[in-house]
Amino acid sequence: MVTIEDKYFSIPQICRSGQCFRLDPVSEDTYEMIASDRYLRIKVENQGPSGSADDKAGKKDDPVRTVLYCSPEEYESFWKRYFDLDTSYEDYLAGIDPEDGYLRTAARFGSGIRILRQDVWEMIITFILSQQNNIPRIKGLIRAVSEKYGQKMEAWDGTLYDAFPTPGRLAEASEEELRALKLGYRSRYICGTARMITNGEVKLDELQNMGHPEARTELMRLPGIGGKVADCICLFALHQMDAFPVDTHIQKVLDARYGGKFPFDKYKGCAGVMQQYIFYYDLNRDPGVH
C-alpha cells in the first residue's frame, strides 16, 4: 500500500477527463483501474464533489490523500511513472498567462488532472473505439473486447479481471467477430490496424522515439486514425505534451475564447495539459458559470 498526499493529483478528476477508459468508481471513495495487464485498487480521501481539495470548506490548502493498493516496488516501477507523479503540475498552473482568466479558471477547476503515461497499443485501439461514441459506450466496448480476447488475470486480492488484448490476439479476430461485439464500422479499422502492427508496417517501439509531428504522421497511416485521434494517442500514450487534440468541445472554446486558435507559443511543452484543463472544465462545470 502506498499513500500519496498531493493537492495536484485527483483520481476522480482523471476518471472524468476523457483520457482513460478503464478507471471506474466502485464506491463513493474507491476506484479500480486496469492498465494493460495490471490491476490497481485506489481509495481517495479529503476531496470535495468535483474531486479537488479546493472545494472542501475550510480545507483549501489540505493535500489530497490517495491510497494505492500496490506494493512499494510496483509503485516505483510502474504506477509512479504511469500517473506522472514526478512532474510538478503546480508549475504548469503557475505558468498560465495571468491575463487569460478563462484558462486560469479552467486549470483551477481541474487542478488534479495529470497526463497519464498509458500503453500506446491500448490507446490506439481505445481511441479508434472512441470515434462517434460516448464515454459509457466506449467503456463497454473496451470491456467486451478485453473479455473476449484479453488474458484472464487475478490480482493480489483475488479480484479477477481481463488484460487488454495483444496486437497478435486482435489480428486473429475477424471483422465479423468484432461486429458481433457491437463495434460497428470500427471493426474494420481494428482488424486492419492489428494486422499492420503485427506485420511490422507500423512499429510501436519506434513511435516512442519519434517527435510529435513524425509520430502523428505515422499513426495516421493506421486505418481509421485521423489527426484528432492521432493527437490523443500522442498525448495520452507517448506523453508528447505539445499534442493538442481538437474535438467539438475544444473547438467551441477556441472559437469563443481564442479567435479559433490556441496560443501555442505561450505553452510550449505543456499545451496538452492546457487542453485537458479546457476539456474537463467545458464538460464538467456548472453550465450557468461563465
Backbone torsions as a table, in degrees:
resi	resn	phi	psi	omega
1	MET	NA	134.6	-179.6
2	VAL	-127.4	129.6	178.5
3	THR	-107.7	129.8	179.8
4	ILE	-118.3	130.6	175.4
5	GLU	-116.0	106.8	-174.8
6	ASP	-155.0	119.9	180.0
7	LYS	-63.8	-21.5	-175.2
8	TYR	-107.6	35.2	176.6
9	PHE	-143.7	104.2	-176.8
10	SER	-126.1	111.0	176.9
11	ILE	-61.8	-43.3	177.5
12	PRO	-58.0	-40.4	179.2
13	GLN	-69.5	-41.7	177.0
14	ILE	-60.7	-39.6	-179.9
15	CYS	-59.5	-35.1	-176.8
16	ARG	-99.5	11.6	-173.3
17	SER	-89.2	-7.9	176.5
18	GLY	82.9	10.9	-179.9
19	GLN	-105.2	-14.4	-173.6
20	CYS	-139.1	130.0	-173.2
21	PHE	-117.1	8.6	175.6
22	ARG	-122.3	33.6	173.4
23	LEU	-120.2	119.2	-172.4
24	ASP	-138.9	144.0	172.7
25	PRO	-74.6	139.9	174.9
26	VAL	-114.8	-12.5	172.2
27	SER	-158.5	-173.3	-176.0
28	GLU	-60.6	-34.6	-175.6
29	ASP	-125.8	11.0	-176.8
30	THR	-125.0	138.6	-179.4
31	TYR	-129.3	158.3	170.5
32	GLU	-130.6	145.9	-176.5
33	MET	-133.7	139.6	169.9
34	ILE	-119.1	122.6	178.5
35	ALA	-125.8	110.8	-175.9
36	SER	59.6	-107.4	179.7
37	ASP	-114.0	19.4	-177.5
38	ARG	-113.3	150.1	178.8
39	TYR	-121.7	139.7	178.9
40	LEU	-140.7	131.6	171.2
41	ARG	-101.4	139.3	-173.2
42	ILE	-133.5	137.1	173.0
43	LYS	-119.7	135.1	-178.8
44	VAL	-116.1	141.5	-178.6
45	GLU	-134.5	157.4	172.8
46	ASN	64.5	38.8	179.2
47	GLN	-125.3	145.9	178.2
48	GLY	-86.5	-172.1	-174.4
49	PRO	-59.0	-32.5	-178.2
50	SER	-88.2	-0.6	-179.6
51	GLY	89.4	14.2	-178.5
52	SER	-117.6	147.0	174.9
53	ALA	-67.4	-23.5	-174.8
54	ASP	-66.7	-22.1	-175.5
55	ASP	-99.5	15.7	171.1
56	LYS	-87.5	114.0	-176.5
57	ALA	-56.6	126.3	177.0
58	GLY	79.5	0.5	-178.0
59	LYS	-129.5	38.5	-173.0
60	LYS	-59.0	-34.6	-175.2
61	ASP	-95.7	2.3	179.4
62	ASP	-70.5	137.7	176.1
63	PRO	-72.3	151.9	173.1
64	VAL	-75.6	137.5	179.0
65	ARG	-106.9	121.9	-179.4
66	THR	-123.7	126.2	179.6
67	VAL	-106.9	121.5	177.3
68	LEU	-102.4	123.5	-178.5
69	TYR	-88.8	78.7	177.2
70	CYS	-150.2	168.8	178.0
71	SER	-76.0	154.9	174.6
72	PRO	-55.8	-33.9	-179.5
73	GLU	-67.4	-43.3	179.0
74	GLU	-67.9	-37.1	176.3
75	TYR	-59.6	-48.9	-177.7
76	GLU	-66.9	-36.7	-174.8
77	SER	-85.2	-21.4	-175.1
78	PHE	-135.5	-60.7	-167.2
79	TRP	-70.0	-33.3	179.3
80	LYS	-59.3	-46.0	177.9
81	ARG	-71.3	-40.6	-178.6
82	TYR	-55.8	-44.3	-179.9
83	PHE	-87.0	4.3	177.7
84	ASP	57.7	42.7	-172.4
85	LEU	-81.7	-3.5	173.8
86	ASP	-86.7	-4.9	-176.0
87	THR	-100.5	139.6	177.7
88	SER	-87.9	102.5	176.4
89	TYR	-77.4	-17.6	172.1
90	GLU	-60.9	-36.6	177.7
91	ASP	-65.8	-36.6	177.2
92	TYR	-62.0	-44.1	179.5
93	LEU	-64.6	-40.0	-178.6
94	ALA	-66.4	-24.1	-177.5
95	GLY	-87.0	2.1	-179.8
96	ILE	-73.5	137.5	179.2
97	ASP	-51.4	119.5	-178.6
98	PRO	-62.1	-18.2	178.5
99	GLU	-83.7	-11.2	-177.4
100	ASP	-94.4	83.3	-177.2
101	GLY	-62.1	-37.9	-179.1
102	TYR	-62.6	-50.1	-176.7
103	LEU	-67.4	-36.3	177.5
104	ARG	-63.6	-41.2	177.7
105	THR	-65.6	-43.9	179.6
106	ALA	-61.9	-41.1	-178.8
107	ALA	-68.2	-39.8	176.8
108	ARG	-64.6	-39.0	-179.0
109	PHE	-63.7	-38.3	-178.0
110	GLY	-112.8	35.8	-171.0
111	SER	-67.5	-11.2	178.8
112	GLY	-93.8	2.1	179.9
113	ILE	-75.4	140.2	169.9
114	ARG	-130.2	152.9	177.1
115	ILE	-85.6	114.0	-176.6
116	LEU	-74.0	151.7	175.8
117	ARG	-100.8	82.6	-173.9
118	GLN	-92.1	164.2	-178.8
119	ASP	-67.0	130.5	-173.1
120	VAL	-65.2	-40.5	179.1
121	TRP	-63.2	-45.8	179.5
122	GLU	-60.9	-39.9	-179.5
123	MET	-70.8	-32.9	176.7
124	ILE	-59.9	-50.9	-178.9
125	ILE	-69.4	-41.6	-179.8
126	THR	-56.8	-46.0	-175.6
127	PHE	-83.1	-16.0	165.1
128	ILE	-67.0	-43.3	178.9
129	LEU	-67.2	-24.2	-176.2
130	SER	-74.2	-15.2	-175.2
131	GLN	-63.6	130.4	178.5
132	GLN	52.7	44.3	-174.3
133	ASN	-141.3	158.4	173.4
134	ASN	-103.5	165.2	-171.7
135	ILE	-61.3	-45.6	178.7
136	PRO	-58.8	-39.0	-179.3
137	ARG	-71.7	-38.4	176.5
138	ILE	-57.9	-47.0	179.4
139	LYS	-58.7	-41.8	-179.8
140	GLY	-65.0	-40.1	179.4
141	LEU	-66.8	-42.3	178.1
142	ILE	-62.3	-41.4	178.8
143	ARG	-62.1	-43.4	-178.2
144	ALA	-65.3	-43.2	-180.0
145	VAL	-65.2	-41.5	-179.0
146	SER	-68.5	-38.4	179.2
147	GLU	-64.0	-37.9	-176.3
148	LYS	-83.0	-37.9	-171.1
149	TYR	-117.1	-9.9	-179.3
150	GLY	-87.6	160.6	178.5
151	GLN	-74.6	138.1	177.2
152	LYS	-75.9	129.5	-174.5
153	MET	-127.6	160.7	174.5
154	GLU	-131.3	126.2	179.5
155	ALA	-77.5	170.4	-178.1
156	TRP	-58.7	-27.6	-178.4
157	ASP	-95.7	10.4	178.8
158	GLY	92.8	-5.5	178.3
159	THR	-63.6	130.4	177.9
160	LEU	-94.9	137.5	-179.7
161	TYR	-152.8	169.2	-177.9
162	ASP	-112.3	122.6	175.1
163	ALA	-67.5	158.8	177.1
164	PHE	-70.7	137.1	-176.1
165	PRO	-66.3	147.4	179.8
166	THR	-76.1	162.5	175.2
167	PRO	-57.2	-41.1	-179.7
168	GLY	-62.2	-39.5	-179.8
169	ARG	-67.4	-42.6	179.7
170	LEU	-72.6	-26.8	177.5
171	ALA	-66.2	-23.4	178.9
172	GLU	-81.7	-15.5	-177.7
173	ALA	-76.5	143.6	176.3
174	SER	-90.0	159.7	177.4
175	GLU	-60.9	-36.8	-179.9
176	GLU	-63.9	-40.7	178.8
177	GLU	-62.5	-42.2	-179.6
178	LEU	-69.2	-37.0	177.1
179	ARG	-63.9	-32.0	177.7
180	ALA	-65.8	-20.5	176.4
181	LEU	-89.1	8.8	177.5
182	LYS	73.9	27.8	178.6
183	LEU	-81.8	-13.9	176.3
184	GLY	61.8	-143.4	-176.2
185	TYR	-62.8	-19.2	-179.9
186	ARG	-67.9	-18.6	179.8
187	SER	-57.5	-42.8	-179.4
188	ARG	-65.1	-40.0	179.0
189	TYR	-64.0	-41.3	-177.6
190	ILE	-68.8	-41.6	177.0
191	CYS	-60.2	-48.2	-179.2
192	GLY	-64.0	-41.3	179.7
193	THR	-64.9	-46.3	-179.6
194	ALA	-60.6	-38.7	-178.9
195	ARG	-71.9	-39.4	178.1
196	MET	-62.7	-36.8	-178.6
197	ILE	-75.8	-42.7	179.1
198	THR	-68.7	-28.1	177.2
199	ASN	-80.7	-7.6	179.4
200	GLY	83.3	10.5	178.4
201	GLU	-68.5	-33.3	170.9
202	VAL	-126.4	124.1	-174.7
203	LYS	-103.3	118.4	-176.7
204	LEU	-62.3	-39.6	-177.7
205	ASP	-68.2	-29.1	177.9
206	GLU	-72.4	-30.8	177.3
207	LEU	-58.0	-36.1	-177.3
208	GLN	-62.5	-24.2	-176.4
209	ASN	-100.7	3.9	-179.0
210	MET	-93.5	152.4	169.7
211	GLY	-75.3	172.2	-174.5
212	HIS	-58.9	-51.1	-177.5
213	PRO	-60.5	-41.5	-178.2
214	GLU	-68.1	-44.4	179.6
215	ALA	-63.8	-40.4	179.0
216	ARG	-59.7	-45.8	179.5
217	THR	-63.7	-42.4	-179.3
218	GLU	-65.0	-42.0	178.9
219	LEU	-63.4	-33.6	-178.6
220	MET	-72.7	-4.3	171.6
221	ARG	-74.7	-21.6	-178.1
222	LEU	-76.8	144.8	-177.7
223	PRO	-58.5	131.6	173.9
224	GLY	82.3	3.7	-179.0
225	ILE	-105.7	112.2	174.8
226	GLY	-100.4	-167.5	-174.4
227	GLY	-62.9	-42.9	-177.6
228	LYS	-66.1	-46.0	179.6
229	VAL	-65.0	-40.8	177.7
230	ALA	-59.8	-41.5	178.8
231	ASP	-65.7	-36.5	176.0
232	CYS	-60.9	-44.4	179.7
233	ILE	-65.5	-42.1	178.8
234	CYS	-60.7	-39.9	-176.9
235	LEU	-79.0	-49.8	-169.3
236	PHE	-88.5	-11.8	177.0
237	ALA	-118.6	-51.5	-177.8
238	LEU	-81.6	-8.8	177.5
239	HIS	58.3	38.9	176.3
240	GLN	-89.5	100.6	-165.7
241	MET	-75.7	-3.7	172.9
242	ASP	-90.8	-7.6	175.6
243	ALA	-67.1	138.7	-173.1
244	PHE	-140.6	81.9	-178.3
245	PRO	-61.0	134.1	-179.3
246	VAL	-118.3	110.5	172.5
247	ASP	-111.5	-167.7	-176.6
248	THR	-65.1	-35.2	179.1
249	HIS	-64.5	-48.6	-178.6
250	ILE	-65.5	-42.7	-178.9
251	GLN	-63.0	-36.2	177.6
252	LYS	-60.2	-44.5	179.2
253	VAL	-67.5	-43.4	179.5
254	LEU	-58.5	-42.3	-180.0
255	ASP	-67.0	-40.4	-175.5
256	ALA	-78.3	-32.9	-170.6
257	ARG	-111.8	-25.8	-170.3
258	TYR	-128.2	20.4	-179.9
259	GLY	61.7	26.6	176.1
260	GLY	91.0	-8.3	-175.5
261	LYS	-139.1	126.5	179.8
262	PHE	-71.7	144.0	-179.2
263	PRO	-79.5	73.9	-175.4
264	PHE	-59.6	-30.8	-177.1
265	ASP	-61.2	-24.4	-179.6
266	LYS	-85.1	-12.8	-171.2
267	TYR	-133.0	43.4	178.4
268	LYS	-65.1	131.0	-180.0
269	GLY	84.6	-1.6	178.3
270	CYS	-149.9	17.0	179.4
271	ALA	-59.3	-35.2	179.6
272	GLY	-64.9	-32.4	175.8
273	VAL	-65.5	-43.2	179.1
274	MET	-63.8	-36.8	176.8
275	GLN	-59.3	-41.7	-179.8
276	GLN	-67.9	-38.7	176.8
277	TYR	-61.6	-44.1	-179.8
278	ILE	-64.6	-47.4	-177.3
279	PHE	-61.0	-47.9	-178.0
280	TYR	-63.7	-44.1	-178.8
281	TYR	-64.3	-43.4	-178.3
282	ASP	-64.3	-34.7	-177.5
283	LEU	-85.4	-28.4	-168.1
284	ASN	-115.3	-9.7	-178.5
285	ARG	-74.8	165.2	172.8
286	ASP	-65.1	121.8	-177.0
287	PRO	-58.2	-19.4	179.3
288	GLY	-82.4	-7.0	-179.6
289	VAL	-92.9	135.5	-178.2
290	HIS	-117.2	NA	NA
